[in-house]
Amino acid sequence: SGLTRLTKDMGSNEDPTYSTDNEFILFSSKNMVKNGPSEAKLYAIDREGELSPPLTDPAKLGNCQSPRWSN
């Protein structure tokens, strides 16, 4: 009980990890694409459910999966 869905669109949202202050969740998302393969991007979402724009650009970095916070 008490679960809340944070993501909305169809696709694969995986590898969530909390920030060290527990204010954000970083995760990998691979959205459905009609023509061609989809590429994973990293996103952050805050405690209120506000989603960031993509933090990575697959054109420059390729697929970004398994996010981790650093100190």
Buried (B, 14 or more C-beta within 10 A) or exposed (E): EEEEEBBEEEBBBEBEEEEEEEEBBBBBBBBEEEEEEBBBBBBBBEEEEEBEEBEBEBEEEEEBBEBEEEE
